């Protein structure tokens, strides 16, 4: 559906508009597409894992996270939302803060877990012989 939406409006977006550049046209398209994206996400029956939040920041759509957060656990809402942010210090994506209510809404993934070290067996020399 999003693909159809994009094709339908892209031709219109490329029409010359006074005092408007390509970035403005793209932002207008993004603004029109986001309600469809949000509606699809709100249909989720399982916890959502958002892995590219930088796109939301780049296209000035971080408020989507706030709206989704407000729907977690509600009737006709979503079961949960995890946002994978590659930052060790604070929840920031491309200079924009991820909307958190409390530190309890943030979890750090240990480096050992990322390397799968929690499952790696320790092999000793006696095991090899």
N, CA, C and O of each residue as an XYZ file, in Angstrom:
516
protein
N       0.827     -1.186      0.000
C       0.000      0.000      0.000
C       0.879      1.261      0.000
O       0.594      2.230     -0.704
N       1.937      1.226      0.793
C       2.826      2.382      0.859
C       3.483      2.626     -0.491
O       3.678      3.772     -0.896
N       3.825      1.543     -1.189
C       4.433      1.681     -2.512
C       3.465      2.372     -3.469
O       3.860      3.265     -4.219
N       2.208      1.960     -3.443
C       1.187      2.579     -4.288
C       1.047      4.057     -3.948
O       0.967      4.908     -4.834
N       1.020      4.344     -2.668
C       0.887      5.726     -2.197
C       2.041      6.569     -2.732
O       1.832      7.680     -3.221
N       3.232      6.047     -2.639
C       4.416      6.764     -3.095
C       4.381      7.042     -4.587
O       4.674      8.155     -5.022
N       4.020      6.028     -5.376
C       3.941      6.219     -6.828
C       2.874      7.241     -7.184
O       3.071      8.093     -8.050
N       1.749      7.142     -6.506
C       0.622      8.010     -6.808
C       0.963      9.484     -6.610
O       0.582     10.333     -7.416
N       1.679      9.776     -5.539
C       1.951     11.170     -5.218
C       3.295     11.679     -5.721
O       3.490     12.890     -5.828
N       4.227     10.778     -6.032
C       5.558     11.225     -6.409
C       5.525     12.109     -7.650
O       6.199     13.138     -7.712
N       4.731     11.695     -8.640
C       4.630     12.486     -9.862
C       4.132     13.895     -9.536
O       4.626     14.888    -10.069
N       3.154     13.949     -8.658
C       2.610     15.241     -8.244
C       3.641     16.042     -7.448
O       3.721     17.265     -7.569
N       4.422     15.341     -6.640
C       5.422     16.011     -5.806
C       6.508     16.664     -6.657
O       7.072     17.686     -6.267
N       6.798     16.085     -7.803
C       7.883     16.602     -8.636
C       7.479     17.806     -9.472
O       8.325     18.441    -10.101
N       6.198     18.119     -9.481
C       5.772     19.327    -10.197
C       6.423     20.551     -9.575
O       6.555     20.629     -8.354
N       6.822     21.492    -10.387
C       7.439     22.701     -9.823
C       6.482     23.434     -8.883
O       5.315     23.654     -9.206
N       6.992     23.797     -7.741
C       6.234     24.580     -6.771
C       7.064     25.824     -6.473
O       8.282     25.733     -6.318
N       6.426     26.964     -6.394
C       7.204     28.175     -6.111
C       7.913     28.089     -4.763
O       7.308     27.701     -3.764
N       9.183     28.449     -4.737
C       9.980     28.521     -3.501
C      10.088     27.167     -2.792
O      10.176     27.122     -1.565
N      10.081     26.083     -3.537
C      10.160     24.772     -2.897
C      11.207     23.920     -3.616
O      11.173     23.773     -4.838
N      12.138     23.360     -2.836
C      13.161     22.503     -3.413
C      12.769     21.033     -3.296
O      11.696     20.703     -2.791
N      13.654     20.156     -3.769
C      13.377     18.722     -3.730
C      13.225     18.199     -2.306
O      12.396     17.326     -2.049
N      14.039     18.742     -1.361
C      13.925     18.293      0.024
C      12.528     18.586      0.572
O      11.939     17.752      1.259
N      12.010     19.756      0.271
C      10.667     20.112      0.733
C       9.618     19.174      0.149
O       8.670     18.785      0.831
N       9.796     18.818     -1.112
C       8.859     17.894     -1.751
C       8.932     16.516     -1.091
O       7.911     15.875     -0.842
N      10.152     16.078     -0.817
C      10.323     14.789     -0.155
C       9.685     14.815      1.231
O       9.019     13.860      1.630
N       9.886     15.902      1.958
C       9.296     16.004      3.300
C       7.770     16.014      3.233
O       7.103     15.477      4.118
N       7.229     16.613      2.205
C       5.788     16.609      2.031
C       5.291     15.178      1.783
O       4.265     14.770      2.327
N       6.018     14.428      0.969
C       5.673     13.036      0.699
C       5.765     12.204      1.981
O       4.882     11.397      2.271
N       6.839     12.407      2.740
C       7.003     11.691      4.005
C       5.833     12.005      4.940
O       5.278     11.106      5.571
N       5.467     13.275      5.022
C       4.346     13.679      5.865
C       3.044     13.015      5.473
O       2.219     12.697      6.330
N       2.858     12.806      4.196
C       1.636     12.130      3.735
C       1.697     10.626      3.956
O       0.669      9.982      4.166
N       2.902     10.068      3.910
C       3.053      8.621      4.065
C       3.002      8.172      5.524
O       2.567      7.055      5.803
N       3.432      9.009      6.450
C       3.559      8.596      7.851
C       2.247      8.120      8.484
O       2.290      7.168      9.263
N       1.094      8.716      8.203
C      -0.135      8.158      8.773
C      -0.393      6.716      8.339
O      -0.936      5.920      9.105
N      -0.001      6.381      7.103
C      -0.153      4.997      6.637
C       0.825      4.073      7.358
O       0.467      2.960      7.741
N       2.049      4.536      7.538
C       3.060      3.751      8.261
C       2.588      3.512      9.688
O       2.645      2.386     10.185
N       2.125      4.559     10.343
C       1.656      4.438     11.720
C       0.469      3.486     11.822
O       0.406      2.669     12.741
N      -0.457      3.584     10.899
C      -1.625      2.694     10.915
C      -1.203      1.238     10.788
O      -1.768      0.367     11.450
N      -0.202      0.965      9.932
C       0.289     -0.410      9.785
C       0.953     -0.897     11.072
O       0.734     -2.031     11.497
N       1.760     -0.039     11.687
C       2.432     -0.426     12.928
C       1.424     -0.678     14.047
O       1.624     -1.570     14.872
N       0.362      0.086     14.081
C      -0.649     -0.073     15.134
C      -1.456     -1.355     14.979
O      -2.204     -1.726     15.884
N      -1.314     -2.033     13.852
C      -1.981     -3.326     13.639
C      -1.167     -4.483     14.226
O      -1.634     -5.622     14.246
N       0.039     -4.197     14.700
C       0.944     -5.246     15.179
C       0.308     -6.056     16.304
O      -0.292     -5.503     17.226
N       0.451     -7.359     16.211
C      -0.057     -8.256     17.245
C       1.061     -8.785     18.129
O       0.813     -9.482     19.113
N       2.304     -8.444     17.766
C       3.469     -8.818     18.558
C       4.307     -7.561     18.787
O       4.128     -6.547     18.113
N       5.215     -7.648     19.738
C       6.101     -6.523     20.020
C       6.879     -6.142     18.762
O       7.379     -7.008     18.044
N       6.973     -4.861     18.507
C       7.669     -4.328     17.334
C       9.138     -4.087     17.699
O       9.441     -3.575     18.777
N      10.036     -4.459     16.800
C      11.458     -4.123     16.927
C      11.791     -3.167     15.803
O      11.807     -3.555     14.635
N      12.056     -1.925     16.148
C      12.401     -0.898     15.169
C      13.920     -0.823     15.098
O      14.575     -0.465     16.078
N      14.487     -1.163     13.926
C      15.941     -1.271     13.837
C      16.615     -0.125     13.096
O      17.842     -0.036     13.131
N      15.888      0.743     12.438
C      16.484      1.877     11.728
C      15.835      3.193     12.158
O      15.219      3.872     11.337
N      15.964      3.558     13.427
C      15.307      4.788     13.878
C      15.935      6.051     13.299
O      15.343      7.126     13.389
N      17.120      5.940     12.706
C      17.763      7.102     12.106
C      16.928      7.709     10.990
O      16.983      8.915     10.751
N      16.155      6.874     10.306
C      15.290      7.393      9.250
C      14.206      8.289      9.824
O      13.841      9.294      9.213
N      13.691      7.933     10.994
C      12.688      8.793     11.635
C      13.299     10.148     11.980
O      12.672     11.189     11.786
N      14.511     10.127     12.487
C      15.179     11.382     12.849
C      15.478     12.202     11.596
O      15.226     13.407     11.560
N      16.010     11.549     10.583
C      16.377     12.265      9.355
C      15.178     12.971      8.726
O      15.299     14.086      8.217
N      14.023     12.312      8.765
C      12.832     12.896      8.138
C      11.899     13.560      9.147
O      10.713     13.752      8.881
N      12.456     13.907     10.313
C      11.747     14.679     11.341
C      10.429     14.020     11.761
O       9.388     14.674     11.833
N      10.496     12.712     12.037
C       9.301     11.960     12.407
C       9.457     11.237     13.747
O       8.793     10.228     13.986
N      10.329     11.745     14.622
C      10.554     11.096     15.920
C       9.288     11.090     16.787
O       9.173     10.277     17.704
N       8.360     11.972     16.506
C       7.118     11.988     17.297
C       6.313     10.706     17.091
O       5.444     10.384     17.901
N       6.597      9.976     16.014
C       5.938      8.681     15.823
C       6.216      7.770     17.019
O       5.329      7.043     17.467
N       7.446      7.809     17.536
C       7.789      6.972     18.691
C       6.945      7.334     19.903
O       6.527      6.451     20.652
N       6.693      8.606     20.103
C       5.844      9.034     21.224
C       4.427      8.498     21.057
O       3.832      7.988     22.006
N       3.897      8.614     19.855
C       2.526      8.144     19.618
C       2.439      6.628     19.787
O       1.468      6.124     20.351
N       3.436      5.906     19.308
C       3.437      4.451     19.476
C       3.584      4.079     20.947
O       2.914      3.171     21.438
N       4.471      4.795     21.647
C       4.667      4.532     23.078
C       3.355      4.652     23.839
O       3.079      3.860     24.739
N       2.557      5.634     23.481
C       1.278      5.850     24.169
C       0.276      4.732     23.907
O      -0.706      4.602     24.638
N       0.504      3.936     22.891
C      -0.427      2.851     22.539
C      -0.021      1.495     23.116
O      -0.756      0.518     22.977
N       1.139      1.431     23.760
C       1.617      0.154     24.290
C       0.729     -0.304     25.443
O       0.490      0.429     26.403
N       0.251     -1.538     25.316
C      -0.541     -2.150     26.374
C      -1.986     -1.682     26.459
O      -2.723     -2.136     27.334
N      -2.400     -0.811     25.599
C      -3.783     -0.325     25.612
C      -4.668     -1.222     24.755
O      -4.195     -1.937     23.871
N      -5.948     -1.162     25.040
C      -6.906     -1.894     24.222
C      -6.792     -1.358     22.792
O      -6.779     -0.146     22.577
N      -6.713     -2.249     21.841
C      -6.506     -1.911     20.424
C      -5.166     -1.227     20.172
O      -4.971     -0.605     19.129
N      -4.248     -1.342     21.122
C      -2.909     -0.784     20.959
C      -1.935     -1.871     20.549
O      -2.339     -2.920     20.048
N      -0.655     -1.619     20.761
C       0.374     -2.593     20.410
C       0.916     -3.244     21.687
O       0.924     -2.620     22.748
N       1.368     -4.495     21.583
C       1.873     -5.187     22.769
C       3.160     -4.586     23.331
O       3.361     -4.586     24.546
N       4.027     -4.079     22.468
C       5.292     -3.516     22.934
C       6.071     -2.922     21.782
O       5.751     -3.139     20.613
N       7.107     -2.162     22.135
C       7.950     -1.518     21.129
C       9.379     -1.471     21.642
O       9.639     -0.927     22.715
N      10.302     -2.036     20.883
C      11.727     -1.951     21.162
C      12.347     -1.148     20.031
O      12.079     -1.406     18.857
N      13.172     -0.181     20.383
C      13.884      0.628     19.398
C      15.370      0.370     19.598
O      15.919      0.666     20.660
N      16.020     -0.180     18.579
C      17.445     -0.485     18.658
C      18.232      0.770     18.308
O      18.214      1.230     17.167
N      18.927      1.319     19.309
C      19.688      2.561     19.141
C      21.162      2.256     19.370
O      21.541      1.836     20.463
N      21.995      2.459     18.358
C      23.423      2.160     18.495
C      24.166      3.266     19.244
O      24.918      4.038     18.649
N      23.946      3.328     20.537
C      24.576      4.363     21.346
C      24.739      3.824     22.752
O      23.782      3.307     23.327
N      25.909      3.931     23.308
C      26.176      3.367     24.625
C      25.826      4.317     25.767
O      25.636      3.868     26.898
N      25.740      5.597     25.502
C      25.562      6.563     26.587
C      24.112      6.951     26.827
O      23.598      6.778     27.933
N      23.454      7.469     25.810
C      22.073      7.907     25.982
C      21.289      7.599     24.721
O      21.870      7.356     23.663
N      19.985      7.610     24.834
C      19.121      7.276     23.705
C      18.973      8.487     22.790
O      18.049      9.287     22.937
N      19.913      8.606     21.833
C      19.908      9.705     20.877
C      20.102      9.119     19.486
O      20.949      8.249     19.281
N      19.315      9.601     18.533
C      19.430      9.171     17.151
C      19.641     10.406     16.291
O      18.791     11.295     16.251
N      20.769     10.460     15.607
C      21.124     11.593     14.755
C      20.893     12.929     15.460
O      20.345     13.867     14.882
N      21.322     12.992     16.716
C      21.222     14.225     17.487
C      19.866     14.494     18.102
O      19.705     15.488     18.811
N      18.885     13.641     17.854
C      17.548     13.828     18.413
C      17.298     12.782     19.489
O      17.567     11.598     19.292
N      16.785     13.225     20.619
C      16.529     12.313     21.737
C      15.372     11.371     21.421
O      14.361     11.762     20.838
N      15.557     10.122     21.825
C      14.460      9.155     21.741
C      13.536      9.463     22.912
O      13.998      9.564     24.048
N      12.239      9.615     22.656
C      11.321     10.017     23.729
C      11.111      8.919     24.778
O      10.365      7.966     24.557
N      11.779      9.074     25.910
C      11.649      8.138     27.028
C      10.970      8.861     28.187
O      11.147     10.066     28.368
N      10.200      8.122     28.963
C       9.581      8.709     30.146
C      10.450      8.539     31.378
O      10.460      9.387     32.270
N      11.187      7.422     31.416
C      12.022      7.148     32.583
C      13.204      6.277     32.165
O      13.181      5.670     31.094
N      14.252      6.213     33.019
C      15.399      5.352     32.702
C      15.007      3.879     32.565
O      15.726      3.106     31.932
N      13.885      3.487     33.149
C      13.413      2.109     33.047
C      12.978      1.723     31.648
O      12.754      0.545     31.369
N      12.855      2.697     30.773
C      12.466      2.408     29.395
C      13.681      2.231     28.495
O      13.564      2.228     27.269
N      14.833      2.085     29.107
C      16.075      1.918     28.351
C      16.806      0.701     28.892
O      16.889      0.509     30.105
N      17.334     -0.116     28.000
C      18.124     -1.271     28.410
C      19.384     -1.325     27.555
O      19.320     -1.199     26.332
N      20.503     -1.507     28.191
C      21.776     -1.606     27.478
C      22.042     -3.066     27.155
O      21.856     -3.940     28.002
N      22.478     -3.331     25.926
C      22.833     -4.693     25.531
C      24.328     -4.851     25.735
O      25.115     -4.157     25.091
N      24.741     -5.764     26.632
C      26.178     -5.942     26.906
C      26.948     -6.417     25.670
O      26.435     -7.187     24.857
N      28.179     -5.946     25.550
C      29.028     -6.317     24.410
C      29.197     -7.835     24.314
O      29.188     -8.388     23.214
N      29.349     -8.510     25.454
C      29.506     -9.967     25.450
C      28.300    -10.637     24.801
O      28.450    -11.609     24.061
N      27.118    -10.125     25.074
C      25.913    -10.687     24.480
C      25.907    -10.438     22.977
O      25.532    -11.319     22.204
N      26.317     -9.254     22.562
C      26.357     -8.940     21.136
C      27.310     -9.861     20.380
O      27.057    -10.220     19.230
N      28.404    -10.239     21.031
C      29.379    -11.155     20.414
C      28.975    -12.607     20.602
O      29.706    -13.507     20.190
N      27.822    -12.851     21.218
C      27.309    -14.194     21.518
C      28.196    -14.901     22.530
O      28.214    -16.131     22.591
N      28.930    -14.133     23.322
C      29.830    -14.693     24.325
C      29.111    -15.422     25.447
O      29.711    -16.271     26.107
N      27.860    -15.118     25.679
C      27.106    -15.784     26.734
C      26.831    -17.238     26.391
O      26.480    -18.021     27.274
N      26.981    -17.617     25.128
C      26.747    -19.004     24.714
C      28.036    -19.730     24.343
O      28.041    -20.948     24.166
N      29.114    -18.985     24.228
C      30.379    -19.584     23.803
C      30.914    -20.499     24.898
O      30.992    -20.119     26.066
N      31.275    -21.688     24.501
C      31.844    -22.640     25.445
C      33.327    -22.349     25.623
O      34.020    -21.988     24.672
N      33.798    -22.509     26.835
C      35.212    -22.326     27.109
C      35.912    -23.638     26.797
O      35.604    -24.668     27.397
N      36.853    -23.603     25.859
C      37.582    -24.795     25.459
C      38.967    -24.751     26.086
O      39.723    -23.801     25.886
N      39.283    -25.779     26.837
C      40.605    -25.854     27.451
C      41.492    -26.776     26.634
O      41.010    -27.485     25.750
N      42.772    -26.770     26.923
C      43.706    -27.614     26.194
C      43.381    -29.093     26.437
O      43.537    -29.904     25.524
N      42.946    -29.455     27.613
C      42.632    -30.861     27.898
C      41.422    -31.343     27.080
O      41.310    -32.529     26.770
N      40.509    -30.401     26.731
C      39.351    -30.768     25.907
C      39.781    -31.124     24.488
O      39.160    -31.963     23.834
N      40.846    -30.483     24.019
C      41.311    -30.679     22.658
C      42.043    -32.019     22.540
O      41.925    -32.709     21.528
N      42.800    -32.382     23.582
C      43.577    -33.635     23.536
C      42.667    -34.754     23.778
O      43.096    -35.907     23.787
